[in-house]
């Protein structure tokens, strides 16, 4: 294998949820640059199509919390691009920022529906075909909050912890059934527009916990996802990879 063939995704089909902006868009662009044909699934159809057009890919509206919409979108990707090799479950929401005693039941339900149920539904929609083809890469975007628990972000932190556990469980279920890997990543705070929805004291707290003393970048996250989505990552599964500037304690 020639050096520039490393991490080559030529001929593969990748799906990125929440790919219409920010981290998801950065991941989609990285996978496309490596040769993959990319389908962008996003709640905002216009965003999905704008990014997809720039990548000569496919942009679809998809509410990942809806089983019907997930199955429909996955079916359309297969019909128009072919069998799915790579899935990056990036779609997620922060939810209300407040202590537990100020939260309503619906505040948890809304975050759970996207951050955890959405990952479950996407994995379920693609895993059977990956098993039939004996190949696949799933990368789930969790968060360092899922390991450490951020104050005033209980719904977000708890659902991201659940994504880590889902990843490890599914990885063990498919291990040895072909070249199928399932991994998660746990970014610390990354400089994106989503920070505009979070109170500054909460952001200051998160950054203060990072030994490198800065936020991560979209490009750094995309690079890690690219590795985990590649054929070279064939002996790496059920893992939780930190991209946290040294914040993680385990």
Secondary structure by P-SEA (a helix, b strand, c coil): cccccccccccbbbbbccccccaaaaaaaaaaaaccbbbbbcccaaaaaaaaaaacbbbbbbccccaaaaaaaaaaaaaccccccbbbccccccccccccccccaaaaaaaaacccaaaaaaaaacaaaaaaaccbbbbbbbcccccccccccaaaaaaaaaaaaaaaaaaaaacccccbbbbbbbbccccccccccccaaaaaaaaaaccccccccaaaaaaaaaaaacccccccccbbbbcccccccc
